[in-house]
Amino acid sequence: MEDKQIRRPCFCCKKMEIKENHHDTLGIFAKHTQKAEEWLNQIKERAGSSDSKKSLAALRATLHRLRDNLTPETVLHLSSQLPLIIKGILVENWHLSDWPTKDKKVDVFLDGIEEGFHNIDVDVEIWIYYVLQVLSLHISPGEVEKIRKVLPRELRELWEVTLSFENKYSSPISEGEYDD
């Protein structure tokens, strides 16, 4: 009996394919790794640093503290706009039973993030600005606004300052610069 080759639709590339697994699995992971590295590089460039450990620590600590101050629903909406690896960082060690943290004061929020740096010597507040700027580049303005609305007033103001923060490595965030 002769094997028939059946053409099946591939929904990701919208072509009819004969091979069942025509996509390179490692290539898919490489794409997600590359996207995460782009985020880390953008944070490093804004900071004028070459240290990937600092940019990763900043991203992780800021996302975790931000997540702990958001409703679970808002965290899930945010995660839907993040690349796979960044999404994994966001939900890493997330325990809904610990929710909500609700830092009312910026100082408490900053202290929580500083703990996440694990004794890496940096100006924490500046690195938070860079992380929030890069986050604002990659998620929709509507999502940024939803996140800001559920944060306490002082934390909303921190994000507002972040969006206008400039240094020699970056310019203020323009509306509409996010990834689709």
C-alpha positions as CSV (number, residue, x, y, z in Angstrom):
1,M,0.0,0.0,0.0
2,E,1.4,3.3,-1.0
3,D,1.7,6.1,1.6
4,K,-0.2,9.2,0.5
5,Q,1.2,12.5,1.4
6,I,-1.6,14.6,2.9
7,R,-1.3,18.3,2.7
8,R,-2.3,19.9,6.0
9,P,-2.9,23.6,6.7
10,C,-0.3,25.3,8.8
11,F,-2.0,28.0,10.8
12,C,1.1,29.9,11.8
13,C,2.4,30.5,8.2
14,K,-1.0,30.0,6.4
15,K,0.4,27.6,3.9
16,M,-0.5,24.0,3.0
17,E,2.3,21.8,4.1
18,I,3.2,18.2,3.6
19,K,5.5,17.7,6.5
20,E,3.9,17.5,9.8
21,N,6.6,19.4,11.7
22,H,7.9,21.8,9.1
23,H,8.9,24.4,11.6
24,D,12.3,24.2,13.3
25,T,11.5,23.9,17.0
26,L,14.9,25.2,18.0
27,G,14.4,28.2,15.7
28,I,11.2,29.0,17.5
29,F,13.0,29.1,20.8
30,A,15.8,31.1,19.3
31,K,13.3,33.7,18.1
32,H,12.0,34.1,21.7
33,T,15.5,34.2,23.1
34,Q,16.5,36.9,20.6
35,K,13.4,39.0,21.5
36,A,14.3,38.8,25.2
37,E,17.9,39.7,24.4
38,E,16.6,42.8,22.5
39,W,14.7,43.9,25.6
40,L,17.8,43.4,27.8
41,N,20.0,45.2,25.3
42,Q,17.6,48.2,25.1
43,I,17.7,48.4,28.9
44,K,21.5,48.2,28.9
45,E,21.9,50.8,26.1
46,R,19.6,53.3,28.0
47,A,21.7,52.7,31.1
48,G,25.0,53.1,29.2
49,S,26.0,49.7,30.6
50,S,27.5,46.6,29.1
51,D,26.4,44.4,32.0
52,S,23.7,42.0,31.0
53,K,23.4,40.8,34.6
54,K,22.3,44.3,35.7
55,S,19.7,44.6,33.0
56,L,18.3,41.2,33.7
57,A,18.2,41.9,37.5
58,A,16.5,45.3,36.8
59,L,13.9,43.7,34.5
60,R,13.2,40.8,36.8
61,A,13.0,42.9,40.0
62,T,10.9,45.6,38.4
63,L,8.5,43.2,36.7
64,H,8.1,41.2,40.0
65,R,7.4,44.2,42.1
66,L,5.0,45.7,39.5
67,R,3.2,42.3,39.2
68,D,2.8,42.2,43.0
69,N,1.0,45.5,42.9
70,L,-1.4,44.6,40.1
71,T,-4.6,42.6,40.1
72,P,-4.2,39.1,38.7
73,E,-6.4,40.1,35.8
74,T,-4.1,43.0,35.0
75,V,-1.0,40.8,35.2
76,L,-2.6,38.4,32.7
77,H,-3.4,41.2,30.3
78,L,0.1,42.5,30.6
79,S,1.6,39.0,30.1
80,S,-0.4,38.6,26.9
81,Q,1.7,41.4,25.3
82,L,5.1,40.1,26.4
83,P,7.5,37.8,24.6
84,L,7.6,34.2,25.9
85,I,10.7,34.5,28.0
86,I,9.8,37.9,29.5
87,K,6.4,36.5,30.3
88,G,8.1,33.7,32.1
89,I,10.1,36.2,34.1
90,L,6.9,38.1,35.0
91,V,5.2,35.0,36.4
92,E,8.3,33.4,38.0
93,N,7.6,32.7,41.7
94,W,4.2,34.3,41.5
95,H,1.9,33.2,44.3
96,L,-1.6,34.5,44.2
97,S,-2.0,33.7,47.9
98,D,0.5,36.6,48.5
99,W,-1.5,39.1,46.5
100,P,-1.9,42.0,46.8
101,T,1.2,43.8,48.0
102,K,-0.1,47.3,47.2
103,D,2.9,49.5,47.9
104,K,1.3,52.9,48.7
105,K,4.6,54.8,48.8
106,V,7.3,54.9,46.1
107,D,10.0,54.3,48.7
108,V,8.5,51.0,49.7
109,F,8.2,50.0,46.0
110,L,11.8,51.0,45.3
111,D,13.0,49.1,48.4
112,G,11.2,46.0,47.1
113,I,12.9,46.3,43.8
114,E,16.3,46.9,45.4
115,E,15.9,43.6,47.2
116,G,15.5,41.9,43.8
117,F,18.9,43.2,42.7
118,H,20.6,40.9,45.2
119,N,23.3,43.3,46.3
120,I,24.3,44.4,42.7
121,D,25.6,47.9,43.1
122,V,23.4,50.2,40.9
123,D,21.2,53.3,41.2
124,V,18.0,51.3,41.4
125,E,15.6,54.2,40.6
126,I,17.4,54.9,37.3
127,W,17.3,51.3,36.3
128,I,13.6,51.2,37.0
129,Y,13.1,54.1,34.7
130,Y,14.9,52.2,31.9
131,V,12.8,49.1,32.5
132,L,9.6,51.0,32.5
133,Q,10.6,52.9,29.3
134,V,11.4,49.6,27.5
135,L,8.2,48.1,28.8
136,S,6.3,51.1,27.5
137,L,8.0,50.7,24.1
138,H,6.7,47.1,23.7
139,I,3.2,47.1,25.1
140,S,0.3,49.1,23.9
141,P,-0.4,52.6,25.3
142,G,-3.8,51.3,26.4
143,E,-2.2,48.6,28.4
144,V,0.2,51.0,30.0
145,E,-2.8,53.2,31.0
146,K,-4.7,50.2,32.4
147,I,-1.7,49.2,34.5
148,R,-1.1,52.8,35.7
149,K,-4.8,53.1,36.7
150,V,-4.6,50.2,39.2
151,L,-1.4,51.4,40.8
152,P,-1.5,53.7,43.8
153,R,-1.1,57.4,43.0
154,E,2.6,57.7,43.8
155,L,3.4,54.7,41.6
156,R,1.4,56.1,38.8
157,E,3.4,59.3,39.1
158,L,6.7,57.3,39.0
159,W,5.6,55.8,35.7
160,E,4.7,59.2,34.4
161,V,8.1,60.5,35.3
162,T,9.6,57.5,33.6
163,L,7.9,58.3,30.3
164,S,9.4,61.7,30.2
165,F,12.8,60.8,31.7
166,E,15.7,61.6,29.3
167,N,19.4,61.0,29.5
168,K,22.2,60.9,26.9
169,Y,21.3,57.3,26.0
170,S,17.6,57.7,25.5
171,S,14.8,60.0,24.5
172,P,11.3,60.3,26.0
173,I,8.9,57.6,24.9
174,S,6.7,58.7,22.1
175,E,3.2,57.4,21.9
176,G,2.8,54.6,19.3
177,E,6.3,53.2,19.6
178,Y,5.2,49.9,21.0
179,D,5.4,46.5,19.3
180,D,2.3,45.0,17.8
